[in-house]
């Protein structure tokens, strides 16, 4: 077990990300105290049953009292309200960070409320599943995954170093970007794929010529993999769309242009164009596997239904 990096860590929000952080902190001995805060009494009780912290409260203001590190893990649209609640109760020298998938919006919401005496360092661990809630978390979620920081110009180097050390203890790789660049990158690698998945699954649901039983029965094809993305937390993804609007709309416009090109190639039987596109995109998959961001295993590493029987 490692020596405690912080005396007291406060986790505001205890869903998939927050509960996974809590489990890693406990397993690695990163903090002596872990305060868990969430608005829902039911969720808080479940976090207590799972022993995710050392103390529990529905009051975010109460939760941050005396904390050395505060990690805000709420839908990005709620970031400003949380910042406003906790700001008067933060101790001098505390580090405040978040895990939101959009950064420019989170900074605009939170930074105006942060006292000059604390270190506000926006962050984003690129890890997760389609599951949500405190039961969804697990140890090792962040291992070999990227955690991106978008420090402000006045960010204290020592505070940033401590926060990096925290995420490195959880197994993350570290990178830094400016907020606008982060939001554009995430729009193409995360936000657009989720939006497309929601749309495809919605189209299948609306398609009158295909019954629901057929959609379910034959979902071992590509449709199944879209449903995993489309099962993600709707509150979180509603907020992502609203708070990274410009970058997402830009990527949707690019996607629409490329889709029109593909549509023309199919209509006019231009097999060479189709083959060139499909060959080019295969190399992206190989690069992802080579970068260690996925496994080169049959069925994406899943066990077949036969193996489960």
N, C-alpha and C positions, 0 to 999 in steps of 0.2 A: 504494500500500500504506500502511495506517495505521501510526502509531507503536505499538509494543508497549504494551498496557495492563497486562500482567502479565509478569514475568520467566519464571515457571514455572507451568504449569497441569497438573494431574493429572486424567485421566479414568479413573474406576473404572467399568468396564463399557463395552464398545465395540460395542454393537448398533446399531440404527437411529438412535437419538437420539445416543448417544455418538460414533458415527462421523460423523454429520452435523455435530456440533459441531466435531469434529477437522478436518474438511474446511474449514469456515468459518474456523476459527482460522488454518489454514495459508494460505488464500487472502487473508485480510484482514490477516495479520501481527499478530495480537492478542497473541501470546506469543512469547518467544524459544525457550522449551523446552516441549514437550508430552510428558508421561509417560503412556503407555497401560498400564493394568493390567486384566487379566481372569483368572479362575481357569483357564480352558481354554487349554492349550498350543497346541492347534490354532487356536483363535480368535485368540490372540495372534500366532501366526505369520502368519495371514492379514492381520491389522492391519499387521504389519511389511511384508508384501509390497505392501500398498496405500499404504505410507509415510504412515500416519495420525499418527504421532508422531515424536519425536526419540529416545525411548528406551522400552523395553518391559520389563514384568515381570509375573509371576503373583502377586507379593506386594503386596497393597494397602498394607501397612505400609511397605514399601520405597518404594513409588510416591509416597507423600505427603511424603517427606523433602525439606524445603526448598521445598515448593510454596506459592505465594501464593494460588492458587485451586484448590479440589478440587471436582469435579463428580461426584456419585455417580449413576450411571445403571444401576441394577440393579432387578430386580423388588422391589416395596415390601416384601415379606416378608423380604427379605435385608438391609434397611436397618440394622437393629439390629446384626447380626453384623459388617457392614462398619464401622459406627461404633466398635464395640468394638475391632476390629483396628487402625484407624488412629489412634485417640485419643492413645495415648502418643507418637506420632511426628509430630504436627502442630506446626509452628513457631508461635510467638507471632505474632498478627496475621493468620494465615491465614483466608481465607473458605472455609467449607464449605457447599455447597448440594447440592440433589438435583433430580431431574426427575420425581419420583413423582406418579402420578395421584390418590393419596390423601394428605392432609396431616396430619390429626390423628394417624393411626397412625404415620406417619413421624416426627413430632415426638416422640411417646411412646417410640418405639424409639431414636432417635438422640440427642435432647437430653440424657438422663442421662449419656451417655458423653463429651459434648463438654467439653473443658477451658474454664475461664473466660477463658483467654488467646486463644481463637479466636472467630471470628464465624460462628455457625451460622444460615444464612438459608434456610429451606425454599422451594423454588420448583417451578413446574410449567409448562413450555412446552406449549401446546395445539397440538401439531403431530405428525404421524406418518402412517404408511401401514400396511397390513397386513403388510408385509415385515419381516424381522428379520435380525440378523447384521450384521457389518461391511461387507459388500458392499451392504447395503440403503440405506446413508446417501448423501446427496448435498448439495452446496452449495445454499444458499437454502431449505432446508426450513422455516426459522423466519421467513422474510420475510413481513411483514404478518400474522403470527400472534401471538396473545396469549401472554405469559408472565406468570403470576400468582405473586406472592410472598405468603407468609403469615408475615410477620416476628414474632418473639417480642417481648414487651414490652420486653426489655432490648436489643434489636437496635441496634447502633451505626449512626447515620444515615450516616456517611461510608462505612462498609463497604457498606451497602445501596445507596448512590449509585453506588459502583464496580461492584457486581454488576448494577445496572440498566444502567449504561453498557455493560457487556459484552454483555448481551442486545440492547440497542439497536443495537450494532454488527453483530449477527447479523440485524438487520432486524425484531426483535420489537416489538410494542406492549406496554406495561407496565401492570399493574394490581395492586392489593393487596386482600386479603380476610383475614378471620379464618379459621382452619383449618376450623372446623365449617361455616361458610357455603360455603367452597370445596367441601367434600365433598358438600354437598347440591346445589349447582349442577352439579357434575360427575356426580352420580348421574343427573340427568335428561338432560343434554346429551351424555353420553358412555357412562357405565356401563350405563344401562338399554337404550339402543339396541343396544349390543354383546350384552347378555344376550338380548334379543329376537331378534337375528339368529342367535345360536348356537342358540336354541330352534327357530326356524322351519326352519333348515337341518337340524337334528336331526330335526324332525317329518317333513320331506320324505324324509329318509334312512330313516325307520322306516315310511313309508307303503307298505303292501303292494300297494295298488291302482294305484300309479304306479311304473313301472319306473325304474331309475336312468338308463337311456338317454334316457327322455323328460324327466326332470328336467334333464339336461345339454343335450339337444337344444333345449328350449324356454326355456332360461335367459336369453334376451335380454329377457324380461319382468322384472318386479320382483324375482323370486327372485335374479337375478344380482347385484343390488346388495347384497342381504343376505349373499351368499357372500363378498363382499369383507371385510365386518366380521367374519364368522365365520372368516376365514382368519388372524386376528390371533394373536399369540403366546399359546399356552394357559397357559404359566407365569405370564406377566404378568397375564392376566385372572383366573386362579384367585386370585392374590394380591389383586387389586383387590376381588374379591367378598368375600374373607375379611377384608380390612382397611378396607372401607367398608360393612360389613354393615348397620348401622342405617339409614344414608341410602338404601342400595339397597333394603332391605326396605320402607321407607316409600314410595319411588317405585313399587315393584312393587305395593304395595297400592293406590295411587292408580290405577295402570294397570289393575289387575284390575277395579276399580270402573267405570272408563270403558269397558273391554272388555265388561263385563256390560251396560252401557247400550246399547252398539252392537249387541250380540247381541239384545237385546230389540227394538230398532228394526227390525232385519232380520227377526226372527221375525214381528212384527206388521205388517210392511209400512208402517212409518212413514217414508215418503219425505221428508217435510218435515224431520224430525230428521236424517236422513242427509245431506240437501242442506245444512242449516245447518252441520253438522260439517265436511263436505268443503269448504265455502266458507270457513269460519273458518281452517282449517289452511293453505289456499293463501296466506293473507297472511303466515304465518310464513316460508314459502319466499321470498316477495318481499322480506321484511325481511332475510333472511340474505344474499341477493344484493346488496341495497342497502348492507349493511354491509361488503361486500367480502370476505365469508367463503366465497363460491363464485361461479362464473361462470354467467351466464344464457345458456348455449349449448345447442344440441340435444344430446341424449344425454349430458348432464352434461359436455360438452366433450370426450367421447371421439371418436376417429376411427371411422367405421363400418368394418365388415369389408370393404366394397367398396373403400374408400380404401386399405386395407392391402394389397390384392391387386396 
